């Protein structure tokens, strides 16, 4: 007997992540627009006065990024106005979602991202389709 739906031969695709504004639920980014970066060395990447504790203890915990970095998008109004750096506000509700800087900025993991269009994960809902 032949099977009608050969599901094993079809590749299974991962659900695509979309990021929405927590306040108004407007989609502000998708998995396709995320700019990946190599994780930095955490606190060791920042100024010495900001470091705390023994450097050998800092390397034991995996470093989580508190933000995502994305490509420049049309909804970023301050980009259209020609600013070099400014806040990123939601187009729907005007909530502050992050910050951008054409010269770059440092991620919470310590990595330098250039140019940087940073959206804070705490201001976003991650949804899968």
C-alpha positions as CSV (number, residue, x, y, z in Angstrom):
1,X,0.0,0.0,0.0
2,X,1.3,3.4,-0.9
3,X,1.1,6.2,1.7
4,X,-0.8,9.3,0.6
5,X,1.2,11.9,2.6
6,X,4.8,11.0,2.9
7,X,5.7,13.4,5.7
8,X,9.1,11.9,6.4
9,X,10.5,13.0,3.0
10,X,9.4,16.6,3.5
11,X,11.8,18.8,5.5
12,X,10.3,20.1,8.7
13,X,10.7,23.9,9.0
14,X,11.1,25.7,12.2
15,X,8.3,28.1,13.1
16,X,9.4,31.6,12.3
17,X,9.7,34.1,15.1
18,X,8.0,37.4,15.0
19,X,8.6,40.2,17.5
20,X,5.7,42.4,18.5
21,X,5.5,45.5,20.6
22,X,4.3,44.4,24.1
23,X,2.0,47.5,24.4
24,X,0.1,47.5,21.1
25,X,1.0,44.0,19.6
26,X,2.2,45.5,16.3
27,X,4.8,43.4,14.5
28,X,8.2,45.3,14.6
29,X,10.6,42.6,13.5
30,X,10.8,39.0,12.2
31,X,13.5,36.3,12.3
32,X,14.6,37.3,8.8
33,X,15.5,40.9,9.9
34,X,17.6,39.8,12.9
35,X,21.4,40.6,12.7
36,X,23.3,37.8,14.5
37,X,26.5,38.5,16.4
38,X,29.1,36.4,18.2
39,X,28.6,36.5,21.9
40,X,31.2,38.6,23.7
41,X,33.0,37.9,27.0
42,X,30.4,39.4,29.2
43,X,31.5,41.7,32.0
44,X,35.1,41.3,30.9
45,X,34.3,43.3,27.8
46,X,33.3,46.4,29.7
47,X,35.3,49.0,31.6
48,X,37.3,47.7,34.6
49,X,35.3,49.8,37.1
50,X,32.0,48.1,36.1
51,X,33.4,44.6,36.6
52,X,32.7,42.8,39.9
53,X,34.1,39.7,41.5
54,X,36.7,37.2,40.2
55,X,37.1,37.1,36.4
56,X,37.3,33.3,36.5
57,X,33.8,33.1,38.0
58,X,32.3,35.3,35.3
59,X,33.2,32.8,32.5
60,X,31.2,30.0,34.2
61,X,27.7,31.3,33.3
62,X,26.5,31.5,29.8
63,X,25.9,35.0,28.6
64,X,22.4,36.0,27.5
65,X,21.7,39.0,25.3
66,X,19.0,41.3,26.6
67,X,18.4,42.7,23.2
68,X,18.1,41.7,19.6
69,X,19.8,43.6,16.8
70,X,17.9,44.1,13.5
71,X,18.4,45.6,10.1
72,X,17.1,49.1,9.5
73,X,13.4,49.1,8.6
74,X,10.8,51.5,7.2
75,X,8.9,51.9,10.5
76,X,11.9,53.4,12.1
77,X,10.8,57.0,11.7
78,X,14.0,58.7,13.1
79,X,16.1,56.9,10.5
80,X,14.0,58.5,7.8
81,X,14.6,61.9,9.3
82,X,18.4,61.4,9.0
83,X,19.4,61.0,12.6
84,X,22.7,59.3,13.4
85,X,21.6,58.0,16.8
86,X,18.2,58.1,18.6
87,X,15.5,56.1,20.3
88,X,13.4,53.6,18.3
89,X,9.7,54.2,19.0
90,X,6.9,51.9,18.0
91,X,5.0,53.2,15.0
92,X,1.6,52.2,16.6
93,X,1.8,53.4,20.2
94,X,5.0,55.4,20.4
95,X,6.4,53.2,23.1
96,X,10.2,53.1,23.3
97,X,11.5,49.8,21.9
98,X,15.2,50.4,21.7
99,X,17.9,52.6,20.4
100,X,20.0,52.9,17.2
101,X,23.4,54.2,16.4
102,X,25.1,54.1,13.0
103,X,28.5,54.1,14.7
104,X,27.6,50.9,16.7
105,X,27.1,49.9,20.3
106,X,27.9,47.2,22.7
107,X,25.5,44.4,23.4
108,X,24.8,43.2,27.0
109,X,26.9,40.1,26.2
110,X,29.9,42.4,25.5
111,X,29.9,42.0,21.7
112,X,30.3,45.2,19.6
113,X,27.6,45.5,16.8
114,X,28.1,48.0,14.0
115,X,25.8,49.6,12.9
116,X,23.4,48.9,15.8
117,X,19.6,48.9,15.7
118,X,18.8,47.5,19.1
119,X,15.4,46.3,20.3
120,X,15.1,45.4,24.0
121,X,13.6,41.9,24.5
122,X,11.8,43.2,27.6
123,X,9.7,45.5,25.4
124,X,8.9,42.8,22.9
125,X,6.7,39.7,22.7
126,X,8.2,36.8,20.8
127,X,5.6,34.9,18.8
128,X,5.9,31.9,16.5
129,X,3.9,31.3,13.4
